[in-house]
């Protein structure tokens, strides 16, 4: 009989494991526990990040609504809001913005109120000191009372919408950043949103776009041991060969020649300069919510129908602002279902988180864009103090004082007193370095007999309450040029270039803003003597009907890219330091070249201009560089790249990489020995003008390196040394082979969360920050991706958004933003538009209801709490 036997069973896994040595079993347990902990941590982290993601489909009950509101979102999460009356429209906007961006809104209101230390602790105290001294929120509260009743109503509705979102939600459901802060020990619950929170944001905008204050300080510092002529070489005047926004026709006679302030240059004014240096250091503590530096500009232009394929105007705009996460802008459409006097809004465009309405965009009748006019709306005044008084003329006037308390997360409250003169708050009080400066500080021929030197006060038009918020809603509902200008008249601060187009075929330009009129022809380039009434402001601003304005210019287009607004004969001082016009000149050349032989342009043509990366310094500097003899093949290989280079800074360009390293090295070799570190060149448009002038002066003292004994360097010595040093640097960074070099690998865009993204805890940075992206362009090109030559090559400011509006068919317009619709790091819309912008692409911009419906992916109905609505 056949016997069947079973195969022998292997020893059980458990038995085998038990047979392992003790150390092996312990190690296995530890690894398994670690893996489990990692899995649990990842799951918990994912839950933390996803918990605040908002509901975007279905129905939600929202108290305060009078009827149903529809929120239609496209594939990129951009909301289009439809309502029957303005109160519901702006309440829904507040609700939706809070869904997407509340943490960003909360941080901004803490910054603008001087309360950031309550969120992030001791590191924000210096910032809060400055903002409290300036009193942004106090001024915003005063402005609220000046606003039209309708504006106050819209602001309140918006606030009600934000608070409807906040109601009953713990911070863990609002944004993951609150959980991160709580892990650091912060016990925090957000306060209710108020209209003043929205208005205070306008002060932050005005601060970042305020004009030449830092240059005023820097010039004064240099004037201690430089002549006025040497200082002026570093701040050259505008070259009117680069066309201003408007020609100089039909303007009154020129204003009086500028008068140099007493003590400006050539004298031992050290204490005054030291005081201003300390003020500058304190001002740098204030967060730049829009960005700062030479790259902080914008491009905009508008073409009439005579130059377009459709016969109707095209309008382009791309503001260049600081890079961060979330992005600066929110995209939104605000639509009354029936547009009439009771509900006049049908508008779409870009706004700021925390602000109702649309700031830049178009409605059914008009389109508008903004760029910084860069007006000189602030001056520093030196003040002679005695006790609790200050001198003005032959009087001793009492200082105005108020007490403030800064609360600090995890720290002790800071108590301080804000003091002000007739000119404004004393910024010198926020710096401990100024407790005893310059007992003998010199201004002109007289020295004040004071033991505590000068105090420094700031006069700034944004500190006078004005109804700027009225302008936003008036622009949103304007139907023609007359209504557009009426809206612009309220646009007091920040003063902007406004470009305009309408569906009737008109184009135009308007400069709005509260721009001060100074006494005695002062140009604001140096601090003023606060005790001398002759150096004061007149107390008046330029009348609106005297501000530059033009409807349907003869050229058939307007280019506004931060250059001078008018020619030198304009009778009022707008600014003494506009952008030097390199971007505007390039835009004009590209447009006129494309318009040659009666050609007509379309949306894609304007987008191509926005992507232009040509460096304005290339045709100026490269010929001088090619004259330098490189004696080694190694050095000549780098130089040879520039021979046929067209100046375009594409991300993959080896020549652009080498040129920019050379450019940075030229600036370092020329100026680092002569200037304090805080004033080292950033390589922006001012330095293009400075070096362009110096290249024509081969023996200028600026070329000489004061650190080398017995040698006097000239231009060619510096350029040759820069070529060699740049070759060494790029070889270290990239490769020994020039064909491997890439501008985009040097010139990287990193997007950093403004608070937790700066944490010293690496996992938080990984969770909330994004990048890098390899990008082309540079701070002085039309595609303005600025970098600071004193720091490196990483992007500091960039196009924060791009738009092109087609007035023939608004649904054919295009838009994109540097970021995404959501402020939540776990959202697919956190940075889903960055690739598009970096690659020069954009999104369709639906406006009509049919186009919006066709693009809709999520539909949310907001329903009144009392019933069906």
Beta strands, then each sheet from edge to edge (+ up, - down):
strand 1: 58-62
strand 2: 69-73
strand 3: 79-83
strand 4: 297-303
strand 5: 314-322
strand 6: 329-336
strand 7: 346-352
strand 8: 360-363
strand 9: 366-372
strand 10: 378-386
strand 11: 389-392
strand 12: 395-398
strand 13: 400-406
strand 14: 414-420
strand 15: 442-443
strand 16: 446-447
strand 17: 454-460
strand 18: 496-502
strand 19: 507-511
strand 20: 516-518
strand 21: 528-529
strand 22: 537-541
strand 23: 549-551
strand 24: 557-560
strand 25: 748-751
strand 26: 770-774
strand 27: 786-787
strand 28: 795-799
strand 29: 801-806
strand 30: 814-817
strand 31: 843-844
strand 32: 858-864
sheet 1: 1+ 32+ 2- 3+ 6+ 7- 8+ 9- 18+ 19- 23+
sheet 2: 24+ 4- 5+ 28- 27+
sheet 3: 24+ 4- 5+ 29- 30+ 31-
sheet 4: 12+ 11- 10+ 17-
sheet 5: 12+ 11- 10+ 21+
sheet 6: 13+ 14-
sheet 7: 15+ 16-
sheet 8: 20+ 22-
sheet 9: 25+ 26-
end
